[in-house]
């Protein structure tokens, strides 16, 4: 219910209420990644990339093979100028899914 309320508030444009509800839903999630991931995306989309990266790093520590989380970490890290981190996350994606062309393209776009 908290997750749904957060999405509703986000659609209504109430950033503060959306983040509050999504944060509550994320804090109660002990398995899976959906609520924590959506909370991180909301943080990013509402302009707080640093907070999104913190949320994603915590999620990554809990679920180190979650490709959706790694992809967001790679993209948000690159966006914030942390290219070494972005490369490391992209490398992990390629390790997990070596046949994924998108992951290989992402890694190549980040340089060496």
C-alpha atoms as one frame of an Amber mdcrd trajectory, in Angstrom:
protein
   0.000   0.000   0.000   2.841   2.420   0.848   4.474   1.718  -2.501   1.212
   2.385  -4.341   0.672   5.618  -2.404   4.191   6.721  -3.288   3.575   6.100
  -6.976   0.275   7.953  -6.775   1.943  10.962  -5.144   4.742  10.873  -7.732
   2.197  10.961 -10.550   0.448  13.859  -8.809   3.757  15.722  -8.649   4.109
  15.767  -4.868   7.797  14.957  -4.577   7.976  15.111  -0.803   5.018  12.808
  -0.200   6.116  10.425  -2.964   9.599  10.029  -1.523   8.208   9.610   1.993
   5.849   6.795   0.988   8.334   5.115  -1.333  11.011   5.345   1.344   8.724
   3.677   3.880   7.923   0.883   1.445  11.620   0.440   0.630  12.631   0.301
   4.290  10.208  -2.542   4.924  11.338  -4.662   1.977  13.647  -7.422   3.160
  13.607  -9.665   0.102  13.445  -8.745  -3.539  14.376  -5.425  -5.012  11.285
  -3.763  -6.434  10.430  -1.233  -3.740  14.031  -0.294  -3.014  14.792   0.037
  -6.713  11.752   2.221  -7.401  12.674   4.399  -4.430  16.174   4.907  -5.864
  14.778   5.773  -9.295  12.399   8.276  -7.700  15.269   9.855  -5.782  17.189
  10.191  -9.043  14.244  11.437 -11.063  13.427  14.027  -8.417  16.991  15.345
  -8.667  18.907  13.605  -5.888  21.343  11.342  -7.732  23.644  11.112  -4.706
  20.853   9.691  -2.540  19.826   7.344  -5.344  23.367   6.001  -5.530  23.416
   5.387  -1.767  20.110   3.504  -1.983  21.329   1.493  -4.966  24.635   0.631
  -3.281  22.762  -0.733  -0.278  20.515  -2.730  -2.571  23.540  -4.010  -4.474
  25.141  -5.148  -1.194  21.985  -7.129  -0.416  21.502  -8.502  -3.949  24.895
  -8.378  -5.706  23.742 -10.142  -8.879  20.667  -7.980  -9.514  21.235  -6.703
 -13.045  18.641  -3.928 -12.864  20.424  -2.468  -9.852  23.841  -2.785 -11.484
  22.579  -1.089 -14.641  21.201   1.838 -12.666  24.427   2.069 -10.679  26.465
   2.135 -13.888  24.282   4.781 -15.509  23.863   7.016 -12.465  27.557   6.753
 -11.611  28.496   7.780 -15.154  25.989  10.619 -15.031  27.529  11.905 -11.803
  31.062  11.701 -13.223  32.191   8.637 -11.262  33.416   6.801 -14.343  35.606
   4.304 -12.480  32.576   3.170 -10.501  30.445   3.079 -13.634  33.035   0.891
 -15.380  33.176  -1.474 -12.418  29.389  -1.905 -12.411  29.332  -2.344 -16.188
  32.123  -4.929 -15.933  30.010  -6.868 -13.441  27.020  -6.734 -15.784  29.116
  -8.164 -18.606  30.350 -10.903 -16.261  26.788 -11.815 -15.320  25.428 -11.695
 -18.874  28.296 -11.948 -21.366  25.953 -12.320 -24.339  24.036  -9.128 -23.568
  24.976  -6.675 -26.313  23.544  -3.700 -24.456  25.765  -4.346 -21.455  28.807
  -4.698 -23.690  27.914  -1.452 -25.503  27.485   0.333 -22.200  30.872  -0.905
 -21.012  32.522   0.164 -24.275  30.926   3.619 -24.058  32.578   4.162 -20.670
  36.106   3.833 -22.073  39.056   2.382 -20.216
